[in-house]
Amino acid sequence: MVHRARRRPSRRQLCHAGLTASSLMLAVPAALAQAVSPPASPASAAGVLQTVTVTAERRTENIKDVPSSVSTLSGEKLDVLTSGGQDIRLLSGRVPSLNIESSFGRAFPRFYIRGYGNPDFRANASQPVSLVYDDVVLESPLLKGFPIFDLSRVEVLAGPQGSLFGRNTPGGVVKLDSVAPEIGAVDGYGSLSYGTFGTANVEAAKSFAFGSAWAARVSMLYQHRDDWVNNTHAPGPTRRTEGYDDRAARIQLLYKPGSDFSALFNAHGRSLDGSARVFRANIIKKGTNDLVDGFEPNEFSTDGRNEQRITSYGGSARLRWIFGDYALNSITGIESVHTYSRGDIDGGYGASFAPPSGPGFIPFPSETAGALHGHRQVTQEFRVESRYAAPLNWQAGVYYFNEKFISDSYGYNSLGGGAQTSLLTDTQKSTSWAAFGSLKYDLTPALSMRAGLRYTKDKKELVSNAAAIPLGSQVNGTSAELSDSKPSGDISVLYKLSPATNVYARIATGYRGSSVQPAGLFGPQSIAGQEDTVSYEAGIKSDLFDKRARVSFNVFHYDVKNLQLTEVGGGGNSNTLKVAKKATGQGFELNLDAYATPNLLLTASASYNATKIKDPNLVVAGCGGGCTVTNPSNGAGSFFIDGNALPNAPKWIATVTGRYAIPTASGGEWFVYTDWSYRSKVNFFLYESVEFTGKAYTEGGLRIGYLWNDGKYEVAAFARNITNKVVATGGIDFNNLTGFINDPRTLGLQFKTQF
């Protein structure tokens, strides 16, 4: 069945989406979208920064009192970033040291903190940066693309989190917290935005109160974009692409009969019908990292099919009992995701041996798809914490993780009408359990110490089978059983120089369990053993000028032993695990918020990350063709990568925002908000080459609007990627200079209301 082009929604369709939201929220006006920031408090209106609280150490604390690098996004900052209909990748570069990329479009985001991540695209890939959504870890990269909406805050915890979060967190944690229902609260919001390419957002949330012990909150999101990229090759099964319909909803129910017990239940789901990433053959100019002359972002040429579907759903129960000086917490989570994503990997049409073909050199056709089904993730944590009014407090608990899934990899013959030619099926089961504890001790009123320890036991089983593959003999019946056990933890000290200024130092360790890469058409199964990390960090956090400004600054260094790397593509067109004896990273991170005047709020953040692979004997295959590798060759088609930076690890990340308010005599407010982010150049692959080096990239946004009725209503015009800069943000090492690009400029209008 041909994948049909996505059409711009009519006014009737938009109204229908709004009515659906209305029935769901009961009181939401006809068509609403996008989160609304709460009205400015009297303190912030007077030009004084509000206290930022975080739960980075599983307790609610002032961010200044947490002895580690924690950056946050909330309120208007999040609202502005989501106005253009982007997915979770919008967080990339918005806080120090965070980079996010994907070769799957709105699915399968890959996170990097301090340059430390994993570009592996297989369904069973493990990442050293963990995503925790409403206290439940989302292990599968396909779960990590769940949309962000109705959030109270985003916390980015840099460096190993080996005691309180555990496995697969040596790079850090991205922590998302939804707005939770509260007893007696009946607030809500809603908004509608519409922009270029038919980009529409419908987002709304409503809290409900049921007597003195029950409360609920319902949140929903609908995002749409037209297919705006035209296929210039005819006949092609996919005529237009790069659009999407993305729907998500969350229902939370709170039971709190008194101060000693609470139960928060969460059910959520997502349905995405969209496009896989569009790969474009030979778009990089040889000898440079420029796009070819005459490149048109809204055109591509392919004889393959492009489609992507994701369905995910899950639930959690967070229970809390208070027994005097102690509290018992139980967090139960279950998640499931099902996907199918198909695209034309060669990025063009035909082949050199089957003309016509193009654009440029197409050595042979490659059209593939990946599917995940039978997925289930179950997690359970029990944690006891002390609540002493004393210098010593502690936490201790146990954790269990179980995941299983079936992953299918398909091959198709683009020259033969898209007929299926191969199927690889991998079944994986993973279990993990851990025991952990941490303590905080105030040695003096000014000096405190924290320490944590965790012991984790992991087990992973993989079985691979193949059908209709000429090389099936290297796949059928291959299997692997991996087992790891590892203690990890951290120790830190914090000293209060003054009531407004704290300094700290921290040493932390983390680890990533062993990984297995299934056998495929072009390579056998590969295995990489356990990866270990140790990090050193010191910093300062301070409120300045009577809380009109806030600054945090830290320096860090980390060492990774037996780093797991993924060799993708190359002359052998393989996807193989490699192990580097060592890798290092070091740098600094800075956050600054300040009211320059009572009506002008400025924020800035920056980070420097110098990463390096250290293994003089490690070689990887060079590009299949077309690129200029700058690493020394071993004389047999491979290249030494000792000294290279880690892939997708920019040295510099920086962002600045500014908001200027102009109050009116009628009590309203005009405002101008702008935000700009910068990311320096990156290597797309393990080897270094001129062509596959991503250009430095700056993206800006602008928002101009009016608030009235005490902030209850807002209307604004916005622009994302305001300079309309177009760059390659990733490449496909497929015997030609194939790549993919960033999102286009989006202009639009938005109306928001609170009730």
C-alpha positions, 0 to 999 in steps of 0.5 A: 500500500502506497504511503499517502502524502499528509495534507494540510488540515482544513479548518474543519479538521482543526476544529474537530481536534479542538472539540476532541480536546474540549471533550477530554478536558471538559472545560477547554475552549474550542481549539487549544495548544501549547503550555502556558507559563503561570502568571509571574509572581510578585517576586519575579515581577519585582525583578527578583529571581524565584528559588529553584527546587530540584529532586536530583537527589530524590528529595526536594531541595534548593538547587544551590544546596545540591553538590553536583551539576544540575541544570533546569528548564521550566515555565516560559523557557519550555513554552517558547521552545515547544511553540514550533511543534518540535519533539524532545530534541528541542532540549539539545543545547538549551542547557550546558553539555547536552546534545541530542540527535537522531537518524530516525526523525521524531523517534529514537533520540540519542542523548549526549552529556559532556560529549558522552553518548552512543550513536548506535541505531539498533533497537537494543542499543544501550545509552550512557545517558538515562531518561527518567520520566515521572520517576520511571526510567525509560530504557529503550531509545524508542521510549525516550522519544515520548513527547514533552508536554504539561511539565513542571520542569526538566532537570539535566544531571551531568556526570555519573549518577551511580548511587540513586539512579544506577545502571546506564547513567555514567554520562548523566540523567535527563529527568522530566517531571509532569505537573501533578494533581493537587488536592483542591486544585482545579486549574488548567490551561490550553492553547492553539498555535498554527504556522508554516508547513501547516504546523499545528499544536493543540495542548491542554491540561485540566485539574479536577478535585473530588472531595477532600481526598481525591484529585486528578489531572488530564493532559493532552497533546496533538502536533501536526505538520504537512508533508513539505518535502517533495519527491522529484523522482517519478514514479516513487511510492512516497511522493511527499514526506517529513510531515507527522501527526503526533498525539499523546495524553496523560491521566493522573489520579491522586489519592491523599486521605491525610498527611501520612499517605499518598498514591499517585497513579499515572496512565499515558500513551502516544500515537505517531504517524509520520515520516522516517528521517529523509536521507539525501544522497550526495548532498555534501560537496566533496572536499568540504562540509558544505551542502552542494550548490543548488541544494533545495531543502524541500526536494529529494529523489528516491525510489523507496518508501518512507513511513514511520509509526509508533504506539506506546503506552504505560502506567505507574503507581507512586505510593508514599507512607510516612511513619514519623521520622521515616518515609517509605516510597514505592514506585511501580512502572510498566511501559510498552512501545511498538514501532515500524520505521521504513526508509531509503538508506541509499538516499536516491533512486536506481543504481550505477548498474541499473540506470537511470540513477541518482542523485550522483553515484548510487552504488547499489539500492538499500531500502530497510525497515525496523520494527519492535513488537512484544515489548514490555518493561517493568520496574519496581523500586522500594526506597526508605528515607529518614526525616530527622531534624538532625545532622544525619539523614539517609536513604536506602532501597532496592530496585528491579528492572525487567525488559523483553522485546522482539526486533525485526529488521527488513530488507526491500528491493527498490528496483523490484517494486519494493518487494521484501528480500530479508528479515532478521529477528532478534529476541532480547530479555534483560533483567537487573536488580540493585541495592542502594543507599546514601547519606547526608551528614552536616558536619558543621552548620557550614560544612556537609558531606554526602555519600552513596553506594549501589550494587547492581547485577545485570543479565542480558540474553539475545537470540537471533534468527534470519529468513530469506537471506543469502548470508543467513548462515552467519545469523541463524541461531546466534545467541549471547548471554551477558552478565555483569555486576558492579558497585558504583557510587559517589561522595561529595562535600559542600561548604557554605561560604555565606548564606548566598554562596556554596562551593562543592566537590564531588567524585562519582563512578558509574558503569554501563553493562555489556552490549551485544550487536546482533548479526546482520547482512554485512557482519557477524554478531559483536559483543562489548564488555562492561564500561566503567567511568569515574568523574571528578567535579568542583563548582560554586553556586551563588545568589547575587545582588539580593537574588536579582542574579544567580550563577553556577560554575563547575569544572570536571574531568572524567575517564572511561575505561573499556568504552563501547563504540559503534562502527557504523557503515564504512567500506564493509557497510557494517554495524559493529561494536568496538572497544576503546581502552580509554576515553577522557573528557574535561571542561566546564559548565556555566549557568547565569540568570539575571534581571538587568532591570525589573523588566529585563530578564537575561539568561546565559549558559555555556559549556566546554567539553574536550573529549578524546579517544585513547587507544593507539591500536584501535582502527575502524573502517573508513568511509565507503566512498566519497569522503576524505578521511584525515586519520592515519591509515593502517594500509588495509582500508582502516584508520587509527582513531587514537586522539579523535573526539567522541562522535556527536560531541561538540566542544562548545555549547552555549545559549542566551535568552532575553525577555523584555516586558512593557506594562500597559496602563490597562494592566496588560503587558507587551513582551519580547522574548528571544533565545539563541543556541550555539553548538560547535562542529561535531564528528558524525562518525568515529573516524574524522573526515572533512565531509562528515564533520558537522558545521557549527550551528546557531539557531535563534527564536523570537516571540512577540506577544501581549498578556492581559487579564492578569496573565490569563490570556496571551497572544503571540507571534513566533519564529523558530530557526529565524535565520533559516540556516540549513546544515547537515546534522548527520550522515549515512556512511553508505559509499556516497556523501549521504546526509540529513538536515535540520528542521526548517524555519517555522513562523506562526501565531499562538493563543493561550489561556489559563482557567 
